[in-house]
Amino acid sequence: MAGRFPHLTLVLTDAADGPAGLVDYFTVGLLNVVSSKLPAVLEEVGAEIEYFPVTVLYHGDATASEYFVANPLRRLDAIDHQQSVVELDEEMGDALAVTKLVLDEARLKDVRMAVIAEIQRIGVQDDVAAAIEAAGCIGCAFVDPISIRY
């Protein structure tokens, strides 16, 4: 995508269900937006990801912190369909409803970070999540796949 990503200006507002103030991770639709703090951690743990600079406005002003759209380079079909209860869109393959989600660990072996294609969410290994938490990154939430329902 290098050279083809448009420069964006995003407006950040405090979410009712998240921390107030500037955060290190938030989403806009399917875009993952990160502060300059998070790429340093992800590089250290070997995550395959590319970054595109964006302007973030908070309370009407551009932030002093740098922000980027983060695009994980790995995208995997990783649902264990034998153990999961998931309704998939026949054409696109996206999950329409999830009652029970189990990931196929064999497909994720040696993968530090990837978009789980069917659910459009980023999956990370436990040690990657621990490194992000240890760095004090705000706005990142880690959930066990078995708890995902929609």
Secondary structure, 3 states (H helix, E strand, C coil): CCCCCCCCEEEECCCCCCCCCCCCEEEECCEEEEECHHHHHHHHCCCCEEEEEEEEEECCEECCCCEEEEEECCEECCECCCCCEEEECCCCCCEEEEEECCECHHHHCCCCEEEECCCCEEEECHHHHHHHHHCCCCCCCCCCHHHCCC
